[in-house]
Amino acid sequence: MSVVEGILLGLLQGVAEFLPISSSGHLALVQELFDLDDVPLLFDIMLHLATLGAVLLFFRRKIWSLLKVAGRWLARRSLPEDKADVRTIVALLLGTTVTGVFGIVLSDLVEDYSEKLICVGFFITAGLLIFSDAVEERRRKKLLESGSDGLVTTRTGVRPLQGLGIGLAQGIGVLPGISRSGSTIAGALLCGVDREQAGEFSFLLSIPAILGAFVLELDDLDAIGDSVGVAPVVAGCVAAFVAGIFALSVLMKIVRKGKLEWFALYLIPAGILGLVFL
């Protein structure tokens, strides 16, 4: 793999990881088109780690706040205003557990799939985005009609049962062509989480998932140097980090506007073209 190819894959990962179009699906298709079949899975996960850095930077204030609340909670010195964040922390733990179970059960499917299956996953992601946006918009209208300000979930945090549902949605996102961010945000909206908190919680939930995947692939660390090379990996990770910051900023604005169905306008034609030509 050349440095240019590493940068291109990094840019693709940075954009597709946050925009709900399936980064793993797009990486697999591009690697197939460029005949990069010898690239180990660990390379993809290294790019995921780079985008994880973008998540940590973008949500640094929220992450630091949750860590402080968790510290006070463990020390049994919680403040009254910590209640919502404690609830969110429990939801994150439950969601991570569900995702981990799904990852183990579906690991064989993730490793062995066809390009056409990825394209089917694009259709599923598009359907989830359209359906969740429609449900959330209807819920929002009912809240406005009832005189509510629509910020109940934000004030109370994500509830544990909602965390389980969102973790289930993230687990489904490990399947080929199904966007992790898309399925998780859609799952959060369907569970009644407000738009901004849905986007935020989705990416907070991705942190342990990405770290877990990296740990599982550490045995292939030597292989990545032999088959890819250090320079392409470094260049790809830098590109993924920079593109990730940009894409994450764009997505959060789109989530707040409730326009996730926009991405279906790309996913559906992409899926059709893939089924026809791949």
Summary of the structure (lengths in Angstrom):
residues: 278
radius of gyration: 18.8
end to end distance: 22.5
largest distance: 61.9
contacts: 993
relative contact order: 0.21
helix: 82%
strand: 0%
